[in-house]
Amino acid sequence: MAPARILVLTALAMIAFAGNSLLCRVALKETGIDAASFTTVRLVSGALVLWLIVRLRSGKRSGRGSWPSAFALFAYAAGFSFAYLSLTAATGALLLFGAVQATMIGHGIRAGERLRGRQFAGLVVALGGMAGLLLPGLSAPPLAGSLLMIGAGVAWGIYSLRGKGGGDPTRVTAGNFLRAAPIAGALSLATLDAASLDGAGLGYAVASGALASGVGYAIWYMALPALKSTHAATVQLSVPAIAAAGGVAFLGEALSLRLVLASAAILGGVALVIMEKRRGGQGAAAAGVSRRQTER
């Protein structure tokens, strides 16, 4: 694949992933759609687009997804939506990214990986940044929304770890979306009394599922085979920054000093973990990143 094409595909994927935060936030802030309905429409539209992409591709590929992974995907999507009832796009994207990376680094440590000095320092800095962001104060994000987004990040970390070696990633993702859609439908039925829909909100939800999620993942999986694992991990550091810029430009959100400092600590700390190569040729292994994993 030509370097220019790799660059374009990677950039489009990162914009799509950041777009999920912007689309969800604007839908829940500016329209009448409720969080459960947004989650359901997002997963259903994502499932349909991914199914169509899989059907249109040539060649026989393995991979079906699983119900445990689908439940993790649903937990991520639901926590993500309900968190954005109160969080800004930038804060939500940062907390999600930090929780995903902490989950995957923790899994690597539990599996026997050992962090080198700079990697350990990076982990401490990143966790310190998350703690500093959540400390009580006038500029602290709402605790309930923050905990929901951290839970969403943990769920996505688990989902990513479960996807390692599961076959063709697009087929696996399509299978998991198809399984997660009825679970989200059950949530909508359970919260039917609080359901609220409008055209604009549905449009944002469809865009989040079909474009930012379905097409975004398909594009990312096209670019991944051409990226080194360390590069694939590092480029995902741009997602919270893109979401923050979009929140300022399109949603009129303000960046507090606390958020800026926390962002520097979290993203810088994770970058240290990723970039400090372990002996034995393992680049981003300590960060739990594989060529078949994505972000959010």
MARDRENBA-617429 format. One record per residue (C-alpha): residue number from 1; x, y, z. Coordinates in steps of 0.25 Angstrom, whole numbers. Layout:
NUM	X	Y	Z
...
END
This chain:
1	0	0	0
2	5	14	-4
3	10	22	8
4	0	34	4
5	-11	24	4
6	-7	19	18
7	-7	33	23
8	-20	37	18
9	-27	24	23
10	-21	26	37
11	-25	40	37
12	-39	37	33
13	-40	26	44
14	-35	35	55
15	-45	46	51
16	-56	36	51
17	-53	31	64
18	-52	45	70
19	-65	48	62
20	-73	38	71
21	-70	47	83
22	-75	59	76
23	-87	53	70
24	-92	47	83
25	-89	59	91
26	-97	68	81
27	-108	59	80
28	-110	58	95
29	-108	72	97
30	-115	79	85
31	-126	69	81
32	-137	62	88
33	-132	47	87
34	-129	40	100
35	-116	32	103
36	-122	18	102
37	-129	21	88
38	-116	27	83
39	-108	14	87
40	-118	5	80
41	-119	13	67
42	-103	14	67
43	-101	-1	69
44	-112	-5	59
45	-107	5	48
46	-93	0	51
47	-97	-14	50
48	-104	-12	37
49	-93	-5	30
50	-82	-15	35
51	-91	-26	30
52	-92	-20	17
53	-77	-17	16
54	-74	-32	19
55	-84	-37	9
56	-78	-28	-2
57	-64	-32	0
58	-58	-43	-8
59	-50	-55	-3
60	-53	-65	9
61	-49	-60	23
62	-51	-66	36
63	-57	-59	49
64	-71	-58	55
65	-71	-51	68
66	-76	-56	81
67	-87	-52	91
68	-77	-49	102
69	-70	-39	93
70	-84	-34	89
71	-87	-31	103
72	-74	-24	105
73	-77	-15	93
74	-91	-12	98
75	-86	-8	111
76	-76	1	105
77	-86	8	95
78	-97	9	107
79	-87	15	117
80	-81	24	106
81	-95	30	103
82	-100	32	117
83	-87	38	121
84	-88	49	110
85	-101	54	116
86	-92	62	125
87	-78	61	120
88	-71	70	109
89	-66	63	97
90	-52	66	101
91	-53	61	115
92	-61	48	111
93	-51	45	100
94	-39	47	109
95	-45	38	120
96	-49	27	111
97	-35	27	105
98	-28	26	118
99	-37	15	123
100	-35	7	111
101	-20	8	112
102	-20	6	127
103	-28	-7	125
104	-19	-12	114
105	-7	-9	121
106	-12	-15	134
107	-15	-28	126
108	-1	-29	121
109	5	-27	135
110	-5	-38	140
111	0	-47	128
112	14	-46	133
113	19	-34	125
114	29	-25	133
115	30	-10	130
116	43	-4	129
117	47	9	137
118	41	19	127
119	29	11	124
120	26	10	139
121	28	25	140
122	19	27	129
123	8	19	135
124	9	26	148
125	8	40	141
126	-4	35	133
127	-11	30	145
128	-8	43	152
129	-13	51	141
130	-27	43	142
131	-27	45	157
132	-24	60	156
133	-35	62	146
134	-45	55	155
135	-41	62	168
136	-52	71	174
137	-52	86	169
138	-60	96	161
139	-54	90	148
140	-56	76	151
141	-65	68	142
142	-77	62	148
143	-74	49	156
144	-85	40	151
145	-82	43	136
146	-67	41	138
147	-69	28	145
148	-78	24	134
149	-68	27	123
150	-57	20	131
151	-66	8	131
152	-68	9	116
153	-53	10	114
154	-51	-3	123
155	-62	-10	115
156	-55	-6	102
157	-41	-10	107
158	-47	-24	110
159	-54	-24	96
160	-41	-21	89
161	-33	-32	97
162	-44	-42	94
163	-42	-39	79
164	-28	-43	78
165	-26	-54	68
166	-41	-56	66
167	-40	-56	51
168	-43	-45	41
169	-45	-32	49
170	-56	-27	41
171	-64	-39	41
172	-62	-41	56
173	-66	-27	58
174	-79	-28	49
175	-83	-41	57
176	-81	-34	70
177	-89	-22	66
178	-100	-31	61
179	-101	-38	74
180	-100	-25	82
181	-111	-19	75
182	-123	-27	81
183	-116	-25	95
184	-117	-10	93
185	-131	-12	88
186	-135	-18	101
187	-129	-6	109
188	-138	3	100
189	-150	-6	104
190	-146	-5	119
191	-145	10	118
192	-157	12	109
193	-164	22	119
194	-152	31	117
195	-150	29	102
196	-150	42	94
197	-147	43	79
198	-146	53	68
199	-141	54	54
200	-128	61	57
201	-124	52	68
202	-127	40	60
203	-118	46	49
204	-106	48	58
205	-108	33	64
206	-108	27	50
207	-96	35	46
208	-89	31	59
209	-92	16	56
210	-91	15	41
211	-80	25	38
212	-72	28	50
213	-73	13	55
214	-76	4	44
215	-68	11	33
216	-58	16	42
217	-54	2	47
218	-54	-3	33
219	-44	8	29
220	-36	5	41
221	-35	-9	38
222	-30	-6	24
223	-19	2	29
224	-14	-6	41
225	-7	-17	33
226	2	-6	27
227	5	0	41
228	16	-5	51
229	9	-8	64
230	16	4	71
231	11	13	61
232	-3	8	61
233	-3	10	76
234	4	24	76
235	-6	30	65
236	-18	27	74
237	-12	37	84
238	-18	47	74
239	-32	43	76
240	-35	51	89
241	-28	63	83
242	-36	63	71
243	-49	62	79
244	-44	73	88
245	-42	82	76
246	-55	78	70
247	-62	81	83
248	-56	95	83
249	-59	98	69
250	-73	92	67
251	-79	91	81
252	-73	104	87
253	-67	96	98
254	-56	102	107
255	-43	96	111
256	-40	98	125
257	-25	98	130
258	-28	85	138
259	-33	78	125
260	-20	83	118
261	-11	78	129
262	-18	65	130
263	-18	63	115
264	-3	65	115
265	-1	55	127
266	-10	44	121
267	-5	45	107
268	9	47	110
269	9	36	120
270	3	26	111
271	13	31	100
272	24	27	109
273	19	13	111
274	16	11	96
275	29	17	91
276	39	11	101
277	42	-3	94
278	44	-15	103
279	56	-24	101
280	53	-35	91
281	47	-26	81
282	33	-24	87
283	29	-10	84
284	15	-7	89
285	13	-20	96
286	13	-14	110
287	2	-5	105
288	-7	-17	101
289	-7	-12	87
290	-8	-22	75
291	-10	-20	60
292	-24	-25	61
293	-29	-15	72
294	-35	-1	71
295	-40	10	79
296	-51	15	81
END
